[in-house]
Amino acid sequence: MLPWLAHGHITPFIELAKALSNRNFYIYICSTQVNINSFKQTISEKYSISIKIVEIHLPNLPNLPPHYHTTNGLPPHLMSTLKNAMDMARPSFYHILTTLKPDLVIYDFLQPWVPTMAASLNIPSVLFLTPGAAAGSYLFHIGKKKPVSEYPFPAIYLRDYEYERNRCMFEPTEEDEGNDGFTDTQRRVNGCIDGSSQIILIKSIRQLEGKYIDYLSSVHNKRYVPVGPLVRSPETETEHLEIMDWLNSKERCSTVFASFGTEYFLSKEETEELALGLELSKVNFLWVIRFPVGQNMNLEEALPKGFLERVGNRGKVVQGWAPQLTILSHWSIGGFVSHCGWSSVMEGLKLGVPIIGMPMHLDQPLNAKLIVDAGVGEEVVRDKDGNVDRHEVAKVIREVVAEKSGPRLRKKAREFSEIMKSNGEREIDEVVKELLNLCKPITRQDSVEMLC
């Protein structure tokens, strides 16, 4: 397996690797050393034989030292450099393929050279898309140079300010126009789709995104196969007892949990509006707040003056990291204030918690529209310039947790939770069948070696 160098991509690949290893697949996960250092402890002793970690070597470029061989903490202006450095790692990956000789390669959405390289060695390869199908299908549609029809699902769309924030994803530069009219990202994604063998794996469930999955299959003439939510089970928490004790003191479904992922950060203005919105809502809250790498900021500087004193024990703010799955599974949590990254959406639904969407970038605004359309959450709608307003934050939080729409949203979120649990391993069983078909004839008895 070769995931893109981002935590939000690596984690689903690891969870897929675990599910496949439970069915006699032997898996190699390739990444850079800085990423390996951050995720290797998530692969327990149970998988020490069936899942192996392999380092892929990126070149040491003057402005991209090894600690930047990841999107975590990467300055935004270096993103294109990281993509190019990954391209320059082809010799390293070729060495990995020729040394390990896997039966199959599963790769991510930004490395179109991977299926080409695998094919040259007679190794089948499959694309695994970690975003959702609704967002993916919309982005593919508007990414067409000349769409011949309207996007068929009007509930999924971008507001004007959301389009402007993502304009670089859709609108080619003059250099792109002189090439083939696609942006660099579109060109890479299209190449990855074209190179995938017969099927494309996608992190989703049919009960939530069936029509979008079918639409993608028809557009690309390749069958999209959902792999399920890939949410690991919450672990018993022993290190954050203060947080758990605080949650234990709250009433059932009375508290919102606010967290915005590991790679997205609220601006100073957004932080202030969210804080004041939480204060105005009069709802209990647990808020995990993070600052970009290298930004020396403490909570007192980031939050409105006197905020912590005014909210008192009704609110708890944690800087850095907190056990998200354990918190979401706690009986006191009645809503999840989220940036609507796809993994966070899947986690909220798997644990039956309605989502209060505060999307920021990329696919997040589209995921927020999906949760509203599915009846499992509400969105904090920004003004026409994309600014967050404290009164809108407070209103939506109250609606989800404290007012009459709350029970309806919780009921629907719990229905999806039950669906995900009752599905159990059915999605993975289908994935296994498809992958085994691609790998025939298998040369190793009762096992498949897969490079992920």
N, C-alpha and C positions, 0 to 999 in steps of 0.2 A: 504494500500500500504506500502511495506517495501523496499525502495530503498537502494542501497549500500551507504556508508557514504561519498560520494564524491559529490561535487557541480555539476559536469557534469552528474551525475546520478539523483540527487535529482530534478534538474530543469525540465528535461523531465517528471518525475513523477508528478510534480506539474502541468505542462501544460496539461498533460493527465487528471489529476484530475479535472481541470477546465472545460475541454471539456466534460467530462462525467457528471459533476455536472449540466451542462446546459441541460442535458437530464434526470434529476430526479434521478441521483445517489447520494447517501449520502456517503461521503468518509472520511476515517480516514487515515491520513498520519503519519507514525511512523518514528521517528528518534531520535538521541541523542540531549540533551539539547543544546550543542554547535552548532550543525547544525540548530536546531530550531531557535535559536537566530539570525542566519544569513539569514534565508529564510522566517520567519513568516510575515515580512512586505510585501512580494511579493504576499501574498494572500489578495486581497482587501476585503473591507466591503461587496461587492456583494456576496462573497462566504462564509461569516461568519457563515451561517446556514448549508450549504451543505458540507463544507470541515472543518473537525476538525483535530487538531494536537494532537498526542499522543506521549508521551515520552517513548522510550524503554531504559531500564536501563542496561548499561554495567557495569561489575565489575570494581572496582577501583584497578587496578594492580599497583605495585610499580613503574614500568617504563612507565605506560600509564595513567597519570592523566586525569581528565575529559576534559581538553582543548585539549587533543589529541584524543578524540573520534570522529575524523573527519580526512579525508585525507588532508584537507587544512592546510598547515604548518607542517604536520607530517614528522618527519625525516624518510628518506627512509628505514632505518634499522628497523623501528618499524611497517612497513606495515603488516608483518606476525603476529605480536602481536595484531594489531588491528583486523585482520581477526579472530584470535582465541578468542579475547574478544567478538566479535560479536557472535561467536558460543556459548560462555558462557552466552549470553543473552537469551538463549532459555526459561528459566523459566519466564522471564519478558514477552516474546512474548506469551507464553502459557497463562499467566494470562490475557493479552490483548484479545486474542482470546476467552477465556471462559467468559470473562466479556462482551465484545461487541457483540459476536455471529454474526459475519458478514455473508453475503451470499456468499462472494467471497474474495479471497486474491490475490493480484497482487504483485509479488516479483521480486527481481533482481538476477543477475547471480552468486553471490558468496555464497548464503545461501541455499544449497541443503536440509537442514533439514526443511525448511519452508513448502514445499509441503507435506513432510512426516507428519509433525505435523498437518497441515490443514486436510489431509486425515483422520487422526485418530479421528478428530472431525466432519467428514463428510462435510467438507467445500471444495468446488472446488477451485483450485488455477491455476494461469496462470503466466508464465514467461514473463516479458517485457524486451527485449534487447534494450538498448539505443544506442549502436554503430550501424554502417551501415551494410547492408547485404553483400556488396562486401568484406569488411575487415573481417567480421565475417565468411563468407564461406571459405575464404582463410585460416584463422587461424584454423578453424575446420578441414580443409583438411590436413594441414601439422601437425596438432596435433594428427592425427591417428598414431597408433604405426606402422602399415604396410599398407600405402596407396596402393590400388590395381590398381590405375589408376592415370594419370596426372590430375592436377587441370585444368578444362576445359576452363578457361578464362585467356589466357596468358598476357593480359594487366595488370592484377593485380598480383604483385609479390614483393618480397623483394630483394634489392641488398645485396651483401655480408656484407657490414658494417651495414646495417639495421638488417639483421638476427643476427649478432653478438650482437648488442645492446639489442636484445630481446631473446637471446638464452635461458635464464632461463624460458621463457614462454613455450618453445617447448621441451627442452631436460631434461628428468628426472635425478635427482641425484641418487647416489648409493642407498640411502634410498628409493627413489621412485621405483627404479628397483626391490628392494626386496619386494615392496608392490604390485602394479598392473601395473607398467610401465608408469604411467601417472604422470605429475607434479601435485602439489597441486591445482593450478588454473584449469588445465584441468579436474581434478577429480571433483572439485566443479561445474564447468560449465556443465559437462556431467550429473551430478546429478540433476541440475536445469532443464535441457532440458528433461530428462527422467520423472521428476515429474510433468511437466506441463500438464494440462488437455486439450487434443485434439488440442489446438492451442497454438501458441507462438506469442506474439505481438512484432513488431519491428518498430523502429522509421525510417521511410523511405517512399518513394513514388514509385509506380511501374514504372512510366515513366523514372525514373533514375536508378532503381536497380531491375527491374522486373525479369531478368534472374537469378540474384543472389538470390532473394527471392524464386524463384521456385526451384533452386538448393538446398537451405537449406531445403525446404519442402520435397524434394525427399530424401535427405540424412537422415533426422531425422524422416521421416514418420509422421510428424505433420505439419499442415498447418500454415505457417507463414503469419500473417495478418499485413500489414503496417498500421500504425496509422497516417501517415502524418509527416510533418516536425516539428510540435509542436513548432513553433516560435511565440512568443507573438508579438503583434503590438508595434512598436516604440511609446514611449510616448513623449508628448511635453516637451522639455527640458527647465527648468527654473533655474537650479542650475549651469550649465556649459556654461553660456552665452559667456565667453571669447573664448571657443573652437568653439562655433557655429558662432560667429562673424568672427573668423579667417577663418572658412570654407566658409562663405558667401563672403569673399574677393577673393576666387579662382574661376577660370573658370570651366565650366561644364566638368566633367570626367577628370580633370587635376591632381587629387591628389590621392595618395595611403594612405590607413589606415593600420598601422602595429600593430598587437596585438597578443599575444601568450597565451591567456587563463589565468585562475586564478591559475593553479597548476603546470605550466611548466615554467621554467626560462632559458633564454639563458645563456651560459657560458660567461666568460669575453671575450674570443676570438670570440665567435659568436656575442656578442654585438658589438665588434669593427668592425668586418667584415660587419655586417648589416649596421652600421652607415656609414662606408665609402662607401658601396654600394649605400645607399640612396643619399649620397653626389655626387658620380660619376654619378648617373642616371640623374641628373638635373631635376628630377620630384618633384613636391610638395609632402610633406608627413606629416602625423600626426601619431606619434608613441607613443603608450602607453607602458611604460616600468615598470616592477615590479621586486622586489628583494625578495628572500626567507625570510620568517619570521625569525627575529633574526639577519639578515645580515644588519649591519649599513653601508649603502652605499648611497652616494648622486650622482646626475646626473653627476657632474663635474668629479668625480672619475671614474664613469663607462664608460663615453664616451671618444673618442679620444680627445687629447688636441687641443683646438681651434675649435672643430667641430661645436658647437652652433654658434659661431661667423661667421664661414665660410658660413654656410647655411642660416643664417639670417632669414628673414621672409618667405623663401621658405619652411622651416620646422618648426614643432612644436612638442616638446617632453613633454609628460605628465607623471608624476610619479604616480603610484598607480592605479587609476580607472578612466574610462571615459565611457559615455553612448554609448556602442558599437552599439546597434540597431539604435539609433538616428543618429549616425555618418554614419553608412552604408547606411542609407536611404537618406542621403544628396546628392543633385545633383552634388556636386563637386567631389565626390568619384568615381574614375575610376578603382580602384583595391584594393584588400584586401590581404595584406601580412599576412599569417596566418600559425599557426602550424598544421592546418588541423585537429583539434579536430572535431568530427562529428557534434556537436552542432554549431560550428562556420561555418562549411561548409554549413549546412542547413540555417543558418542565411544569409550568403552571397548570396546563391542562391535565397532564398525567397525575398531578396531585389534587385536581379538582378545585383549583383556585381561580376565580374570575380575574381578568386582567384589566388594568387601567393603563391604557397605552399612552406613552409619551415618546413617540418615535423621533429619531434624530436624523438618520442617514441611510443610504443604500436601500435595502429591501424593507427596512423597518416600517416606513409609512404604509406600505402595501400589506404587511403582516397585520398592522393595526386595523386596516379596513376589513381584513378577513375575520378577525376576532369579533368585530362588531356585527358583521353579516352573519356569522355563525351563532350569535347570541350568547357569547361567552365572555363579553367584556365591553367596555366603553373606551372612547378615545378622548384625551384632553386636546381639544381643537385649539390650535394657535390662531393668532390674528393673521391678516392678509400678508403681513411681512414676516411671518414665521416666529413671532414672539410668544412666549408662554405668559399667561396671565394668572395671577394667584387666585382670583375669584373663580376662574374656570377650573383650576386644579381642585379647589375646595369643593365646588359643586359636583364634579364627577366622582370624587372620593366618597362624598356623602351618598350619592346615588347608588354606588356599588356596595357600600358597607352598611350604611345606616338607614337607607330609605327603601321604598317599596320595590324598586327594581332589583335590589340586592338578592332576595331569595330566588327570583327567576333566573338571574345570572349564575348564582351558585348551583342551582339545580341543573342547568345546562352544562356548566363546567364539570360537575360530578358525573353527568351522563357520559361525557367524553372520557373522563377518568375510568369509568367502568368499561367502556368500549376498549380502551387501550389495555386494560388489565385482562379483559376476557379474550381479546385477540391473542394475548400471550405470545407465543412464538410462531403464530401462523404466517406472519409476513416473512420472518426469517426462513421458515421452511420453504416458502416459495422462492426466496432468493437463493437458497442452497440448491434447489432443483435447477434453477436457471444457470447458476455458475458451474455446476457439475456438467451440464450439457455442453457448455463452452469448453470445458477442460478435457472432454473425451478425445482420444483414449487417455486414461490416466495411467501413468507408468508406475506410480507408487501405490502399493496395496492399501486400500481403504483410507487413503488420505490425499489431501491436496496441499501443495505448497503454494502459497500465494504471497506475492509482493504487494504490500498495500502502502 
